[in-house]
Amino acid sequence: MDELLFLSHRIPYPPNKGDKIRSFHLLKHLARNFKIHLGAFIDDPEDWQHAQSLKEIVSGEVLLLPLHPFKAKLRSIYGFVSGEPLTVPYYGDSNLQYWVDQLIGNRPVHHVLVFSSAMSQYVTKHQELRRIIDFVDIDSDKWRQYSERKSWPMNWIYRREARSLFAFERHIAKTFNASTFVSRAEAELFKKLAPECANKVTYFNNGVDLDYFSPAHNSGNPYPIGNRTLVFTGAMDYWANVDAAIWFASEVFPHLRVKFPDVCFYIVGSRPTAEVLALANESIIVTGSVPDVRPYVAHAEISVAPLRIARGIQNKVLEAMAMAKTVIVSPQALEGIDAEINREVILANNAAEFVSCIAAQLIQPDAKLGQAARKRMIQNYSWENSLKPLERLFA
């Protein structure tokens, strides 16, 4: 069996948040045909308990290293001196570099899959390998979006990161054998921005575990009896989700409460920031981490995704659609998802449209929306089908 080095900026297990869902399924798929050697960071101490589970998938060597966010931020300052994007030294680690070099020198490793741009630094000198990078999305563009919503000095820092990280992404795409993205739209945008790399750029969609995220899942109702519930899910220390929760709570939800005094808004996700916690009141509930997000989605009347900043595909939208829920999304949250508006998903372009679309569904729910959404996920978004394009890259 051929051997492959898999490098990820975060341990690809458990598959409980955006990037870890994609990296987990990618790792599991590649393990069918390769002996995998895995190098990754752990930035959440609770994830150390899952190290053994990875060894059931990975048959080769595994190196997991702690990533302390405070120390990593201090390292990233070096980027101002070196001219690098701050993301690169943030994930720089001499122990991982030594392990990578020794592994490649001592094992018949001919392939490498790099998950996220910052991890490419560990194999830039190993040009003899077939190097594939999964950018997932154009990370530099998220920094550009952040810069538009922040004041000085952070807007200057974010603009700098957007410019320097894109230059880095462009260089990696040019020198690696192939680059993948999370959707056709994301791949086409990168081709437009870096036309010299176009012939090496492709994509494979995120999928969804259709058995796990199924309307047939039997779960108890986590909501108080009599509540009419809107739910928003995601990691609540991720700034795009924080921004969406605050915006929805302040610009949309108060108008709904006037019309529907019994409606509640549940913000469900791990590590909520102080800003998110401050939203909590008798009608806005911030749960923090929950053992299983599915009951909160299954028993909500509507799943909302009011993101104003986004790149790639939103797993929260795929999962809610797979559970046959009525899903109301912003344009940013729908980006990259092939779904028919008003038949499989509802699009709201601004606060007023969110209010009117949600009100219409609370007054007269359309059960066909959820059924059509589930059908679309079955047709287009199984992981088995999504990962098929990947196979030819290692042929």
BELQUILIN-V606448 format. One record per pair of residues at least 12 apart in sequence whose C-alpha atoms are under 6 Angstrom apart, sorted by the first residue. I is the first residue (numbers start at 0). J is the second residue. D is the distance in whole Angstrom. If there is no record, write none. Layout:
<<I:J:D> <I:J:D>>
This chain:
<<0:33:6> <1:33:5> <2:33:5> <2:34:5> <2:35:6> <2:108:5> <3:35:5> <3:108:6> <3:110:5> <3:111:5> <4:35:6> <4:36:5> <4:111:5> <5:36:6> <5:37:5> <5:111:6> <5:112:5> <6:38:5> <6:39:6> <6:113:5> <6:114:6> <7:39:5> <7:114:5> <8:39:6> <8:40:6> <9:39:6> <9:40:5> <9:41:6> <10:39:5> <10:40:6> <10:41:6> <11:23:5> <34:58:6> <34:59:6> <35:57:5> <35:58:6> <35:59:5> <36:59:5> <36:60:5> <36:61:6> <37:61:5> <38:61:6> <38:62:5> <38:63:6> <39:63:5> <40:63:6> <40:64:5> <40:65:6> <40:66:6> <41:65:5> <41:66:6> <42:66:5> <71:89:5> <72:89:6> <74:88:6> <74:89:6> <75:88:5> <75:89:5> <84:160:6> <84:163:5> <84:164:5> <87:117:5> <96:121:6> <109:128:5> <110:128:5> <110:129:5> <111:130:5> <112:131:5> <112:132:6> <113:132:5> <114:133:5> <115:133:6> <115:134:5> <116:134:6> <130:175:5> <130:176:5> <131:176:6> <131:177:5> <131:178:6> <132:178:5> <133:178:6> <133:179:5> <134:180:6> <135:180:4> <135:181:5> <136:180:6> <136:310:6> <136:311:5> <139:161:4> <139:164:5> <139:165:5> <142:157:5> <142:161:5> <143:158:6> <143:161:5> <146:158:6> <173:196:5> <177:199:5> <178:200:5> <179:200:6> <179:201:5> <179:202:5> <180:202:4> <181:202:6> <181:203:6> <181:204:5> <181:311:6> <182:202:6> <182:204:5> <182:335:5> <184:335:6> <203:385:6> <204:385:5> <206:380:5> <206:381:5> <206:382:4> <206:385:6> <207:381:6> <212:318:6> <212:321:6> <212:322:5> <213:321:6> <213:322:5> <214:322:5> <218:294:6> <220:298:6> <226:261:6> <227:262:5> <227:263:6> <228:262:6> <228:263:5> <228:264:6> <228:299:5> <228:300:6> <229:264:5> <229:299:6> <229:301:5> <229:302:6> <230:264:6> <230:265:5> <230:302:5> <231:266:5> <231:303:5> <232:267:5> <232:268:6> <233:268:5> <234:268:5> <234:269:5> <235:268:5> <235:269:6> <235:270:6> <235:271:4> <236:270:6> <236:271:5> <236:272:5> <239:308:5> <243:305:5> <243:306:5> <251:350:5> <251:354:6> <263:282:5> <263:283:6> <264:283:5> <265:283:6> <265:284:5> <266:285:5> <267:286:5> <268:287:5> <268:288:5> <269:287:5> <269:288:4> <270:287:6> <271:287:6> <301:325:5> <301:326:6> <302:326:5> <303:326:6> <303:327:5> <303:328:6> <304:328:5> <305:328:6> <305:329:5> <306:329:6> <306:332:6> <309:331:6> <312:335:6> <320:372:5> <320:373:6> <321:373:5> <321:376:6> <323:369:4> <323:370:5> <323:372:6> <323:373:5> <324:369:5> <325:368:6> <325:369:5> <326:344:6> <327:345:5> <327:346:6> <328:346:5> <328:347:6> <329:346:6> <329:347:5> <329:348:6> <342:368:6> <343:368:5> <343:371:5> <343:372:5>>
